[in-house]
């Protein structure tokens, strides 16, 4: 995988989780000489390059602008309406695995990513590949990224000078099957705060929380204060903007109490 197409590194990302526009702006700013250097070794690997890749190799900057615009158009046409639900599912997966890692260690997380994955002596091994190990904790480490599309395959991506990236299928847990049983979380927290905790899952601002709950901002803010005091969420401020995120404790409660109703319409 050409490095300029890999997900941005933490050093390149803004303070909050990067948006699609953040990532595409980074891609659009990639110098053409870097793109050509990373595509050149692939041009002689046999077969023909896709047209957009060949144009980039030839130094045509308009091809990069067109590629970025196409990605935006595809997202807007095919994914934007469903993205809030997809994003919450991805965050549930990450929160679950972070909780497992804190309780049972790194190996417990890596052994459950996919049947073709094994974790041996500090190396993540991909049984379906003849390539070297995907990553090593002793050297550069690796980045795990859940994918909400498809459930049967994993995709390791490597590039010189970048930590390996392993894209794995997002788990389907009880939170993806809401409404099949009672809501024990409401008994514990109260119905309003249980709904608020589920609505914050995946992260949101106070205004977004109010919209998801169909309440006014003061009510949403009050729910956030109580949940934060209980250690179930954190709140980070950047100027006039605040963002709420579910903590490991909150994520554990959500995973153990999958009842309730989806907050999106």
TAGIWO-V346586 format. One record per run of one state. SS is the DSSP state (H for helix, E for strand, L for the rest). FROM is the first residue (numbers start at 1). TO is the last residue. If there is no record, write none. Layout:
# TAGIWO-V346586
<<SS & FROM & TO> <SS & FROM & TO>>
This chain:
# TAGIWO-V346586
<<L & 1 & 2> <H & 3 & 5> <L & 6 & 9> <H & 10 & 12> <L & 13 & 19> <H & 20 & 28> <L & 29 & 31> <H & 32 & 43> <L & 44 & 50> <H & 51 & 57> <L & 58 & 60> <H & 61 & 78> <L & 79 & 82> <H & 83 & 104> <L & 105 & 105> <H & 106 & 110> <L & 111 & 116> <E & 117 & 120> <L & 121 & 122> <E & 123 & 126> <L & 127 & 134> <E & 135 & 136> <L & 137 & 141> <E & 142 & 147> <L & 148 & 154> <E & 155 & 157> <L & 158 & 163> <E & 164 & 169> <L & 170 & 173> <H & 174 & 176> <L & 177 & 183> <H & 184 & 189> <L & 190 & 190> <H & 191 & 200> <L & 201 & 203> <E & 204 & 204> <L & 205 & 205> <H & 206 & 213> <L & 214 & 216> <H & 217 & 229> <L & 230 & 232> <E & 233 & 238> <L & 239 & 240> <E & 241 & 246> <L & 247 & 247> <H & 248 & 256> <L & 257 & 265>>
